[in-house]
Every structure is written in C-alpha cells, then in structure tokens.
Amino acid sequence: MKKLLFYFAFLLISVSSYGQENTIEPFTINPEFDKKISSTIHFTIPTMSVTTLKEEMDQVYILDAREKQEYNISHIPNAKYIGHSKMETDNLKDIPKDAKVVVYCSIGYRSEEIGEKMRQEGFTNVHNLYGSIFEWVNNDFPIVNKEGQQTKQLHTYDKNWSQWVEEGKAEKVW
C-alpha cells in the first residue's frame, strides 16, 4: 500500500509540474558558486543564464542593480544603472511594461529584490541574471567602465564576495 501511495504522489507531482517553465537555467561554471547562489536568492523572479543574455543582448533591456560606485568601475555593456538602496525609477520610464528586462547585481540577490519591485510596478517580463556579473565575467564576457571602454576591473563588493570570481578573470576591486 505504501508503494502505491508513493507512486501516486510521485505521479501527481510530475503531472502538476508538466508544462511549467523552469525558472532556473543552466548552472554556473563553479558548483560551489551554484550552492552559494541557491542559498542566497529565493527564485521569486525567473532566472536567465549569462549565455542566454549574451545571445539576446540586442533584444532585452539590461539593468544593473548594484550601487553607483560598483557600476562606474564596470558593468555589462549596454546596461542601465538602476541601483539598489535607492532605485532610480527614472531609468525605467522608457521601458515598456511588457518588454523583456534582465536585472543583475553581483550574484543575484539585489537584482532579485529590484525585479520584485519592478513586478509590483507592473513590469511583466523581468528576469534575474543567474550568477549576475560575477558569472558573466567567469564566462569571459566583456565588461565596460563608465566611459564605455572595455576593462578588466570588477567591483566585487568586498574581499569575501570576490572569491566567486575565478582567479585571473578580472582585476578585483572593492
């Protein structure tokens, strides 16, 4: 009887989740970084991998949810500053509410919070960049400084968080 109940429960869970979009895209290069991300964010906003963003850069709005000092040192090309502690909503006024938007920070925690706020403001297609700018850099994708010039400098928030950027991938600044 227990086996039958277990099988029925498994079947019910499988059927109820069929067709639902998975909110977690491919994992990061470093499995330990995956564990850190999974224990830090709540997956309240659908995630997008850095490789998907790289492929879709011309079709999405990219928003940086770090602090201005971090953004000025480097950011993903074409990203607009939105901030975190004081969200700059002026940078949202030209974005249609149904446009595909990708928000990032260092690993995904702050960008998830900004994504939640954007949803409350009526944005319907918001994604959190899984692994955020750290994973972007770990994949050897370019970052630019406030003048728009490619750079190797990356603000890693502090020494502790800098461990999630692979050695040699960036000049770590905090």
Backbone as a printed PyTorch tensor [residue, N CA C, xyz], in Angstrom:
tensor([[[  0.8250,  -1.1980,   0.0000],
         [  0.0000,   0.0000,   0.0000],
         [  0.8730,   1.2670,   0.0000]],

        [[  1.9750,   1.2480,   0.7890],
         [  2.8610,   2.4090,   0.8510],
         [  3.4720,   2.6940,  -0.5110]],

        [[  3.8700,   1.6120,  -1.2210],
         [  4.4410,   1.7910,  -2.5490],
         [  3.4290,   2.4230,  -3.4920]],

        [[  2.1810,   2.0050,  -3.3850],
         [  1.1310,   2.5490,  -4.2440],
         [  0.9010,   4.0330,  -3.9370]],

        [[  0.8740,   4.4000,  -2.6600],
         [  0.7070,   5.8040,  -2.2770],
         [  1.8950,   6.6390,  -2.7660]],

        [[  3.1180,   6.1250,  -2.5950],
         [  4.3040,   6.8300,  -3.0620],
         [  4.2390,   7.0440,  -4.5620]],

        [[  3.8970,   5.9970,  -5.3090],
         [  3.8140,   6.0960,  -6.7640],
         [  2.7540,   7.1150,  -7.1710]],

        [[  1.6000,   7.1070,  -6.5170],
         [  0.5320,   8.0500,  -6.8260],
         [  0.9760,   9.4880,  -6.5480]],

        [[  1.6570,   9.7020,  -5.4080],
         [  2.1430,  11.0460,  -5.0690],
         [  3.1620,  11.5150,  -6.0980]],

        [[  4.0830,  10.6380,  -6.4910],
         [  5.0840,  10.9780,  -7.4960],
         [  4.4180,  11.3320,  -8.8220]],

        [[  3.4400,  10.5330,  -9.2200],
         [  2.7230,  10.7830, -10.4710],
         [  1.9840,  12.1180, -10.4140]],

        [[  1.3500,  12.4150,  -9.3110],
         [  0.6140,  13.6690,  -9.1420],
         [  1.5530,  14.8710,  -9.2310]],

        [[  2.7010,  14.7960,  -8.5880],
         [  3.6750,  15.8910,  -8.6370],
         [  4.1970,  16.0510, -10.0530]],

        [[  4.5150,  14.9570, -10.7100],
         [  5.0350,  15.0150, -12.0770],
         [  4.0420,  15.6410, -13.0370]],

        [[  2.7890,  15.2300, -12.9480],
         [  1.7610,  15.7540, -13.8450],
         [  1.4830,  17.2190, -13.5600]],

        [[  1.4620,  17.6100, -12.2830],
         [  1.1410,  19.0030, -11.9490],
         [  2.2400,  19.9570, -12.3790]],

        [[  3.4810,  19.4770, -12.5010],
         [  4.5580,  20.3690, -12.9100],
         [  4.8140,  20.3120, -14.4140]],

        [[  4.1540,  19.4380, -15.1390],
         [  4.3660,  19.3190, -16.5770],
         [  3.9460,  20.6060, -17.2810]],

        [[  4.8010,  21.1000, -18.1540],
         [  4.4740,  22.2910, -18.9340],
         [  4.8100,  23.5980, -18.2520]],

        [[  5.1910,  23.5630, -16.9690],
         [  5.5680,  24.7960, -16.2930],
         [  6.9850,  25.1490, -16.6820]],

        [[  7.2220,  26.4230, -16.8650],
         [  8.5620,  26.8900, -17.2280],
         [  9.5000,  26.7490, -16.0450]],

        [[ 10.6360,  26.1270, -16.2880],
         [ 11.6580,  26.0260, -15.2560],
         [ 12.2610,  27.4140, -15.0560]],

        [[ 12.3450,  27.8560, -13.8090],
         [ 12.8580,  29.2020, -13.5660],
         [ 14.3650,  29.2280, -13.3850]],

        [[ 15.0000,  28.0590, -13.3290],
         [ 16.4440,  28.0190, -13.1510],
         [ 17.0740,  27.5020, -14.4340]],

        [[ 17.8860,  28.3260, -15.0400],
         [ 18.5770,  27.9270, -16.2610],
         [ 19.8770,  27.2300, -15.8930]],

        [[ 20.7110,  26.9110, -16.8670],
         [ 21.9480,  26.1790, -16.5830],
         [ 22.7500,  26.7890, -15.4460]],

        [[ 23.4470,  25.9040, -14.7830],
         [ 24.2080,  26.2860, -13.6060],
         [ 25.4540,  27.0770, -13.9600]],

        [[ 26.1390,  27.5480, -12.9220],
         [ 27.3710,  28.3040, -13.1100],
         [ 28.5360,  27.3520, -13.3770]],

        [[ 29.6580,  27.9100, -13.7620],
         [ 30.8610,  27.1320, -14.0200],
         [ 31.3290,  26.4270, -12.7470]],

        [[ 31.2320,  27.1060, -11.6140],
         [ 31.7100,  26.6000, -10.3330],
         [ 30.5310,  26.0510,  -9.5200]],

        [[ 30.4850,  24.7300,  -9.2550],
         [ 29.3740,  24.1550,  -8.4860],
         [ 29.2160,  24.7640,  -7.0900]],

        [[ 30.3130,  25.1860,  -6.4800],
         [ 30.2200,  25.8240,  -5.1590],
         [ 29.5210,  27.1810,  -5.2570]],

        [[ 29.7450,  27.8660,  -6.3670],
         [ 29.0570,  29.1420,  -6.5930],
         [ 27.5540,  28.8980,  -6.7460]],

        [[ 27.1850,  27.8260,  -7.4230],
         [ 25.7670,  27.4580,  -7.5270],
         [ 25.1380,  27.2960,  -6.1450]],

        [[ 25.8390,  26.5950,  -5.2740],
         [ 25.3260,  26.3890,  -3.9170],
         [ 25.1350,  27.7260,  -3.2090]],

        [[ 26.1050,  28.6290,  -3.3810],
         [ 26.0090,  29.9470,  -2.7370],
         [ 24.8060,  30.7220,  -3.2800]],

        [[ 24.6410,  30.7110,  -4.5970],
         [ 23.5090,  31.4220,  -5.1960],
         [ 22.1930,  30.8290,  -4.7070]],

        [[ 22.0890,  29.5050,  -4.7570],
         [ 20.8450,  28.8310,  -4.3550],
         [ 20.4870,  29.0740,  -2.8930]],

        [[ 21.4960,  29.3000,  -2.0620],
         [ 21.2120,  29.5730,  -0.6510],
         [ 20.9830,  31.0620,  -0.3950]],

        [[ 21.1940,  31.8990,  -1.4020],
         [ 21.0980,  33.3510,  -1.2250],
         [ 19.8320,  33.9350,  -1.8510]],

        [[ 19.4760,  33.4790,  -3.0550],
         [ 18.2820,  34.0330,  -3.6970],
         [ 17.0810,  33.1220,  -3.4480]],

        [[ 15.8850,  33.6430,  -3.7070],
         [ 14.6460,  32.9170,  -3.4050],
         [ 13.9160,  32.4380,  -4.6580]],

        [[ 14.4310,  32.7690,  -5.8360],
         [ 13.8390,  32.3650,  -7.1180],
         [ 12.4000,  32.8700,  -7.2710]],

        [[ 12.1610,  34.0930,  -6.7910],
         [ 10.8500,  34.7170,  -6.9540],
         [ 10.6980,  35.3610,  -8.3250]],

        [[ 11.8160,  35.5510,  -9.0100],
         [ 11.8500,  36.1130, -10.3630],
         [ 12.4900,  35.0510, -11.2540]],

        [[ 11.9430,  34.8000, -12.4450],
         [ 12.5860,  33.8210, -13.3270],
         [ 14.0350,  34.2060, -13.5900]],

        [[ 14.9060,  33.2080, -13.6230],
         [ 16.3100,  33.4780, -13.8700],
         [ 16.6450,  33.2830, -15.3430]],

        [[ 17.7520,  33.8860, -15.7390],
         [ 18.2810,  33.7430, -17.0890],
         [ 19.7750,  33.4880, -16.9600]],

        [[ 20.2980,  32.5980, -17.7720],
         [ 21.7350,  32.3220, -17.7390],
         [ 22.4970,  33.4320, -18.4480]],

        [[ 23.7730,  33.5390, -18.1380],
         [ 24.6020,  34.5540, -18.7880],
         [ 24.7580,  34.2490, -20.2760]],

        [[ 24.7790,  32.9760, -20.6440],
         [ 24.9090,  32.6360, -22.0720],
         [ 23.6530,  33.0320, -22.8390]],

        [[ 22.4900,  32.8780, -22.2280],
         [ 21.2560,  33.3170, -22.8800],
         [ 21.2490,  34.8330, -23.0370]],

        [[ 21.6490,  35.5510, -21.9870],
         [ 21.7130,  37.0100, -22.0990],
         [ 22.6710,  37.4090, -23.2070]],

        [[ 23.8160,  36.7790, -23.2800],
         [ 24.8100,  37.1120, -24.3180],
         [ 24.1870,  36.9550, -25.7100]],

        [[ 23.3810,  35.9100, -25.9000],
         [ 22.7270,  35.6610, -27.1880],
         [ 21.6060,  36.6620, -27.4790]],

        [[ 20.9580,  37.1690, -26.4390],
         [ 19.7770,  38.0120, -26.5980],
         [ 20.0220,  39.4850, -26.2810]],

        [[ 21.2670,  39.8940, -26.1460],
         [ 21.5830,  41.2550, -25.6880],
         [ 20.8810,  42.3530, -26.4820]],

        [[ 20.6920,  42.1530, -27.7610],
         [ 20.0650,  43.1730, -28.5980],
         [ 18.5480,  43.2020, -28.4680]],

        [[ 17.9810,  42.2450, -27.7630],
         [ 16.5250,  42.1580, -27.6600],
         [ 15.9840,  42.3950, -26.2570]],

        [[ 16.8680,  42.7410, -25.3250],
         [ 16.4440,  42.9240, -23.9360],
         [ 16.9600,  44.2410, -23.3700]],

        [[ 16.2980,  44.6920, -22.3400],
         [ 16.7880,  45.8230, -21.5480],
         [ 17.5880,  45.2270, -20.3950]],

        [[ 18.7790,  45.7470, -20.1790],
         [ 19.6580,  45.2380, -19.1220],
         [ 19.7960,  46.3170, -18.0530]],

        [[ 19.5240,  45.9360, -16.8030],
         [ 19.5830,  46.8800, -15.6930],
         [ 20.5570,  46.3900, -14.6270]],

        [[ 21.3970,  47.2890, -14.1500],
         [ 22.3910,  46.9970, -13.1250],
         [ 21.8530,  47.4470, -11.7700]],

        [[ 21.6700,  46.4910, -10.8520],
         [ 21.0920,  46.7830,  -9.5380],
         [ 22.1450,  46.8940,  -8.4400]],

        [[ 23.3660,  47.2100,  -8.8140],
         [ 24.4040,  47.4320,  -7.8160],
         [ 24.4330,  48.9230,  -7.4690]],

        [[ 25.3290,  49.3000,  -6.6040],
         [ 25.4570,  50.7140,  -6.2430],
         [ 26.2650,  51.4430,  -7.3180]],

        [[ 26.1260,  52.7490,  -7.3830],
         [ 26.7440,  53.5610,  -8.4300],
         [ 28.2580,  53.3500,  -8.5180]],

        [[ 28.9170,  53.2580,  -7.3810],
         [ 30.3710,  53.0590,  -7.3540],
         [ 30.7400,  51.7450,  -8.0600]],

        [[ 29.9640,  50.7010,  -7.8450],
         [ 30.2190,  49.4130,  -8.4950],
         [ 29.9990,  49.5280, -10.0080]],

        [[ 28.8900,  50.1490, -10.3830],
         [ 28.5380,  50.3230, -11.8010],
         [ 29.5990,  51.1380, -12.5280]],

        [[ 30.0920,  52.2020, -11.9010],
         [ 31.0790,  53.0670, -12.5460],
         [ 32.3890,  52.3430, -12.8380]],

        [[ 32.7800,  51.4330, -11.9770],
         [ 34.0190,  50.6810, -12.2120],
         [ 33.8450,  49.7620, -13.4060]],

        [[ 32.7340,  49.0500, -13.4470],
         [ 32.4500,  48.2150, -14.6110],
         [ 31.0180,  47.7030, -14.5590]],

        [[ 30.5130,  47.4250, -15.7540],
         [ 29.1680,  46.8720, -15.8860],
         [ 29.0690,  46.1240, -17.2150]],

        [[ 27.9880,  45.4140, -17.3920],
         [ 27.7470,  44.7000, -18.6420],
         [ 27.4470,  45.7410, -19.7200]],

        [[ 28.0140,  45.5730, -20.9160],
         [ 27.7490,  46.5580, -21.9850],
         [ 26.2440,  46.7830, -22.1970]],

        [[ 25.8940,  48.0350, -22.4140],
         [ 24.5150,  48.4910, -22.6540],
         [ 23.6050,  48.4370, -21.4300]],

        [[ 24.1580,  48.1150, -20.2590],
         [ 23.3430,  48.0870, -19.0490],
         [ 23.0850,  49.5060, -18.5650]],

        [[ 21.8620,  49.7280, -18.1220],
         [ 21.4960,  50.9930, -17.4930],
         [ 21.5820,  50.8220, -15.9800]],

        [[ 22.0170,  51.8540, -15.3100],
         [ 22.0820,  51.8370, -13.8500],
         [ 20.6750,  51.9950, -13.2840]],

        [[ 20.2990,  51.0950, -12.3630],
         [ 19.0150,  51.2120, -11.6790],
         [ 19.2320,  51.3680, -10.1740]],

        [[ 20.3610,  50.8420,  -9.6890],
         [ 20.6670,  50.9440,  -8.2620],
         [ 19.9210,  49.9260,  -7.4260]],

        [[ 20.2250,  49.9530,  -6.1510],
         [ 19.5600,  49.0410,  -5.2280],
         [ 19.0210,  49.7790,  -4.0130]],

        [[ 19.9010,  50.3750,  -3.2090],
         [ 19.4370,  51.0260,  -1.9870],
         [ 18.4960,  52.1880,  -2.2990]],

        [[ 18.7410,  52.8580,  -3.4160],
         [ 17.8380,  53.9100,  -3.8850],
         [ 17.5940,  53.6540,  -5.3720]],

        [[ 16.5450,  52.8920,  -5.6440],
         [ 16.2300,  52.5110,  -7.0180],
         [ 15.9000,  53.7560,  -7.8460]],

        [[ 16.6290,  53.9480,  -8.9330],
         [ 16.4210,  55.1030,  -9.8040],
         [ 15.3480,  54.7830, -10.8400]],

        [[ 14.1160,  55.0860, -10.4890],
         [ 12.9850,  54.7420, -11.3460],
         [ 12.9400,  55.5520, -12.6400]],

        [[ 13.6690,  56.6520, -12.7140],
         [ 13.7250,  57.4220, -13.9620],
         [ 14.2760,  56.5710, -15.1040]],

        [[ 15.1410,  55.6190, -14.7870],
         [ 15.7120,  54.7530, -15.8130],
         [ 14.7350,  53.6810, -16.2880]],

        [[ 13.5340,  53.6610, -15.7110],
         [ 12.5050,  52.7210, -16.1320],
         [ 11.4660,  53.3590, -17.0430]],

        [[ 11.4110,  54.6840, -17.0690],
         [ 10.3080,  55.3660, -17.7540],
         [ 10.2330,  55.0870, -19.2520]],

        [[ 11.3540,  54.7700, -19.8950],
         [ 11.3370,  54.4980, -21.3390],
         [ 11.2300,  53.0100, -21.6670]],

        [[ 11.0540,  52.1850, -20.6580],
         [ 10.9570,  50.7410, -20.8770],
         [  9.4850,  50.3340, -20.8570]],

        [[  8.9890,  49.7390, -21.9450],
         [  7.5960,  49.2620, -21.9410],
         [  7.3900,  48.2010, -20.8570]],

        [[  6.2360,  48.1990, -20.2450],
         [  5.9450,  47.2860, -19.1360],
         [  6.0130,  45.8160, -19.5440]],

        [[  5.8150,  45.5270, -20.8390],
         [  5.8580,  44.1330, -21.2930],
         [  7.1810,  43.7530, -21.9570]],

        [[  8.1510,  44.6510, -21.9470],
         [  9.4540,  44.3750, -22.5620],
         [ 10.2250,  43.3620, -21.7220]],

        [[ 11.0920,  42.6130, -22.3770],
         [ 11.9500,  41.6670, -21.6750],
         [ 13.0810,  42.4410, -21.0090]],

        [[ 13.1670,  42.2980, -19.6950],
         [ 14.1440,  43.0210, -18.8900],
         [ 14.9720,  42.0060, -18.1090]],

        [[ 16.2820,  42.2240, -18.0780],
         [ 17.1830,  41.3860, -17.2880],
         [ 17.8710,  42.2900, -16.2760]],

        [[ 17.7520,  41.9270, -15.0070],
         [ 18.3580,  42.6960, -13.9220],
         [ 19.4930,  41.8650, -13.3360]],

        [[ 20.6030,  42.5260, -13.0280],
         [ 21.7240,  41.8150, -12.4090],
         [ 22.3520,  42.6720, -11.3240]],

        [[ 23.1450,  41.9960, -10.4800],
         [ 23.9610,  42.6720,  -9.4690],
         [ 25.2790,  41.9040,  -9.4120]],

        [[ 25.7430,  41.5540,  -8.2320],
         [ 26.9800,  40.7710,  -8.1390],
         [ 26.7140,  39.2850,  -8.3330]],

        [[ 25.7360,  38.7280,  -7.5630],
         [ 25.4140,  37.3070,  -7.7150],
         [ 23.9270,  37.0440,  -7.9650]],

        [[ 23.0580,  38.0170,  -7.6740],
         [ 21.6340,  37.8400,  -7.9470],
         [ 20.6860,  38.2200,  -6.8330]],

        [[ 21.1890,  38.5140,  -5.6530],
         [ 20.3190,  38.8420,  -4.5170],
         [ 19.6580,  40.2100,  -4.6680]],

        [[ 20.4570,  41.2380,  -4.8890],
         [ 19.9110,  42.5920,  -5.0190],
         [ 19.0580,  42.7140,  -6.2720]],

        [[ 19.4870,  42.0730,  -7.3510],
         [ 18.7120,  42.1540,  -8.6000],
         [ 17.3640,  41.4620,  -8.4480]],

        [[ 17.3080,  40.4110,  -7.6500],
         [ 16.0220,  39.7580,  -7.4030],
         [ 15.0750,  40.7220,  -6.6860]],

        [[ 15.5930,  41.4470,  -5.6940],
         [ 14.7600,  42.4260,  -4.9780],
         [ 14.2600,  43.5180,  -5.9270]],

        [[ 15.1260,  44.0100,  -6.8060],
         [ 14.7130,  45.0410,  -7.7660],
         [ 13.6950,  44.4540,  -8.7460]],

        [[ 13.9080,  43.2200,  -9.1730],
         [ 12.9450,  42.5510, -10.0530],
         [ 11.5730,  42.4500,  -9.4110]],

        [[ 11.5360,  42.1460,  -8.1110],
         [ 10.2670,  42.0860,  -7.3850],
         [  9.5910,  43.4490,  -7.3710]],

        [[ 10.3660,  44.5040,  -7.1280],
         [  9.8070,  45.8650,  -7.1300],
         [  9.2730,  46.2210,  -8.5150]],

        [[ 10.0010,  45.8190,  -9.5510],
         [  9.5450,  46.1040, -10.9130],
         [  8.2330,  45.3800, -11.2070]],

        [[  8.1080,  44.1680, -10.7330],
         [  6.8450,  43.4340, -10.9120],
         [  5.6980,  44.1880, -10.2380]],

        [[  5.9600,  44.7220,  -9.0360],
         [  4.9450,  45.4970,  -8.3290],
         [  4.5620,  46.7530,  -9.1050]],

        [[  5.5150,  47.2630,  -9.9000],
         [  5.2690,  48.4510, -10.7220],
         [  4.5980,  48.0980, -12.0550]],

        [[  4.3250,  46.8160, -12.2880],
         [  3.6050,  46.4080, -13.4870],
         [  4.4350,  45.8230, -14.6070]],

        [[  5.7350,  45.6440, -14.4040],
         [  6.5750,  45.0110, -15.4220],
         [  6.2990,  43.5140, -15.4000]],

        [[  6.0780,  42.9390, -16.5730],
         [  5.6000,  41.5590, -16.6460],
         [  6.6250,  40.5490, -17.1580]],

        [[  7.7700,  41.0060, -17.6460],
         [  8.7290,  40.0900, -18.2650],
         [ 10.1390,  40.3610, -17.7230]],

        [[ 10.2710,  40.2570, -16.4000],
         [ 11.5240,  40.5730, -15.7180],
         [ 12.2610,  39.2790, -15.3650]],

        [[ 13.5650,  39.2820, -15.5970],
         [ 14.4100,  38.1190, -15.3020],
         [ 15.5950,  38.5470, -14.4450]],

        [[ 16.0050,  37.6440, -13.5680],
         [ 17.1810,  37.8400, -12.7300],
         [ 18.3300,  37.0770, -13.3840]],

        [[ 19.4570,  37.7410, -13.6190],
         [ 20.5990,  37.1010, -14.2600],
         [ 21.2750,  36.1530, -13.2610]],

        [[ 21.2050,  34.8560, -13.5330],
         [ 21.7220,  33.8390, -12.6250],
         [ 23.2460,  33.9260, -12.5340]],

        [[ 23.7410,  34.2080, -11.3390],
         [ 25.1770,  34.3970, -11.1340],
         [ 25.6260,  35.8170, -11.4160]],

        [[ 24.7430,  36.5930, -12.0150],
         [ 24.9260,  38.0120, -12.2870],
         [ 26.2850,  38.3470, -12.9000]],

        [[ 26.8340,  39.5180, -12.5660],
         [ 28.0530,  39.9670, -13.2470],
         [ 29.2490,  39.0690, -12.9120]],

        [[ 29.2350,  38.4210, -11.7410],
         [ 30.3440,  37.5290, -11.4230],
         [ 30.3970,  36.3700, -12.4220]],

        [[ 29.2540,  35.7650, -12.7030],
         [ 29.2410,  34.6510, -13.6580],
         [ 29.4830,  35.1420, -15.0810]],

        [[ 29.0320,  36.3550, -15.3880],
         [ 29.3020,  36.9630, -16.6890],
         [ 30.8210,  37.0200, -16.9310]],

        [[ 31.5460,  37.5180, -15.9290],
         [ 33.0000,  37.6270, -16.0180],
         [ 33.6490,  36.2380, -16.0160]],

        [[ 33.1180,  35.3130, -15.2230],
         [ 33.6580,  33.9490, -15.1880],
         [ 33.5600,  33.2640, -16.5530]],

        [[ 32.6380,  33.7170, -17.3830],
         [ 32.4860,  33.1640, -18.7310],
         [ 33.2720,  33.9470, -19.7720]],

        [[ 34.1260,  34.8530, -19.3080],
         [ 34.9750,  35.6630, -20.1890],
         [ 34.1920,  36.6100, -21.0860]],

        [[ 32.9940,  37.0160, -20.6430],
         [ 32.2270,  38.0050, -21.3930],
         [ 32.7100,  39.3990, -20.9850]],

        [[ 32.6600,  40.3690, -21.9020],
         [ 33.2550,  41.6840, -21.6280],
         [ 32.4530,  42.5350, -20.6510]],

        [[ 33.1890,  43.3740, -19.9410],
         [ 32.5920,  44.4060, -19.1030],
         [ 33.2150,  45.7320, -19.5140]],

        [[ 32.4750,  46.8160, -19.2640],
         [ 32.9400,  48.1450, -19.6480],
         [ 32.8930,  49.0740, -18.4380]],

        [[ 33.7140,  50.1370, -18.4910],
         [ 33.7220,  51.1170, -17.4030],
         [ 32.7020,  52.2230, -17.7030]],

        [[ 32.6790,  53.2510, -16.8630],
         [ 31.6800,  54.3130, -17.0230],
         [ 31.8360,  55.0850, -18.3300]],

        [[ 33.0270,  55.0280, -18.9500],
         [ 33.2380,  55.6780, -20.2480],
         [ 32.8580,  54.7560, -21.4160]],

        [[ 32.4390,  53.5360, -21.0990],
         [ 32.0610,  52.5810, -22.1350],
         [ 33.2310,  51.8240, -22.7350]],

        [[ 34.4070,  51.9510, -22.1250],
         [ 35.6000,  51.2560, -22.6190],
         [ 35.7430,  49.9130, -21.9020]],

        [[ 36.1260,  48.9010, -22.6620],
         [ 36.3090,  47.5870, -22.0650],
         [ 37.3610,  47.6560, -20.9670]],

        [[ 37.1100,  46.9190, -19.8700],
         [ 38.0030,  46.9270, -18.7170],
         [ 38.0930,  45.5310, -18.1310]],

        [[ 39.1120,  45.3010, -17.3360],
         [ 39.2560,  44.0480, -16.5860],
         [ 38.8950,  44.2590, -15.1160]],

        [[ 38.7050,  45.5310, -14.7090],
         [ 38.3720,  45.8150, -13.3180],
         [ 36.9200,  45.4390, -13.0410]],

        [[ 36.7210,  44.7950, -11.9000],
         [ 35.3840,  44.4070, -11.4700],
         [ 35.2450,  44.6830,  -9.9870]],

        [[ 34.2230,  45.4460,  -9.6260],
         [ 33.9380,  45.7000,  -8.2150],
         [ 33.2860,  44.4410,  -7.6580]],

        [[ 33.9670,  43.8040,  -6.7070],
         [ 33.4680,  42.5440,  -6.1690],
         [ 32.8060,  42.6980,  -4.7910]],

        [[ 32.3840,  43.8910,  -4.4750],
         [ 31.6890,  44.2470,  -3.2360],
         [ 32.6390,  44.2540,  -2.0370]],

        [[ 33.2500,  43.1190,  -1.7360],
         [ 34.2710,  43.0680,  -0.6930],
         [ 35.1340,  41.8250,  -0.9150]],

        [[ 36.1490,  41.6580,  -0.0810],
         [ 37.0880,  40.5480,  -0.2680],
         [ 36.3870,  39.1950,  -0.1770]],

        [[ 35.4510,  39.0610,   0.7370],
         [ 34.7370,  37.8010,   0.9070],
         [ 33.9690,  37.4100,  -0.3600]],

        [[ 33.2420,  38.3430,  -0.9430],
         [ 32.4510,  38.0470,  -2.1430],
         [ 33.3410,  37.8440,  -3.3720]],

        [[ 34.5430,  38.3890,  -3.3380],
         [ 35.4270,  38.2770,  -4.5050],
         [ 35.8320,  36.8350,  -4.8060]],

        [[ 35.6800,  35.9550,  -3.8390],
         [ 36.0400,  34.5480,  -4.0540],
         [ 35.2120,  33.8950,  -5.1640]],

        [[ 34.0590,  34.4670,  -5.4970],
         [ 33.1840,  33.8640,  -6.5080],
         [ 33.5390,  34.2890,  -7.9300]],

        [[ 34.5320,  35.1430,  -8.0460],
         [ 35.0680,  35.4900,  -9.3740],
         [ 36.3390,  34.6710,  -9.5380]],

        [[ 36.3750,  33.8390, -10.5620],
         [ 37.5140,  32.9500, -10.7940],
         [ 38.8030,  33.7540, -10.9250]],

        [[ 39.8710,  33.2350, -10.3480],
         [ 41.1690,  33.9050, -10.3970],
         [ 41.6050,  34.1360, -11.8430]],

        [[ 42.1160,  35.3320, -12.0900],
         [ 42.6080,  35.6910, -13.4230],
         [ 41.5460,  36.1910, -14.3780]],

        [[ 40.2690,  36.1360, -13.9910],
         [ 39.1890,  36.5750, -14.8760],
         [ 38.9830,  38.0810, -14.8240]],

        [[ 39.3760,  38.7130, -13.7160],
         [ 39.1860,  40.1530, -13.5560],
         [ 40.1620,  40.6830, -12.5150]],

        [[ 40.3800,  41.9820, -12.5760],
         [ 41.1180,  42.6670, -11.5200],
         [ 40.0900,  43.0560, -10.4760]],

        [[ 40.1370,  42.3930,  -9.3290],
         [ 39.1180,  42.5610,  -8.3030],
         [ 39.3370,  43.8530,  -7.5180]],

        [[ 38.2860,  44.6540,  -7.4340],
         [ 38.3100,  45.9330,  -6.7300],
         [ 37.1660,  45.9390,  -5.7310]],

        [[ 37.4110,  46.4870,  -4.5200],
         [ 36.3190,  46.6720,  -3.5570],
         [ 36.5630,  47.8470,  -2.6820]]])
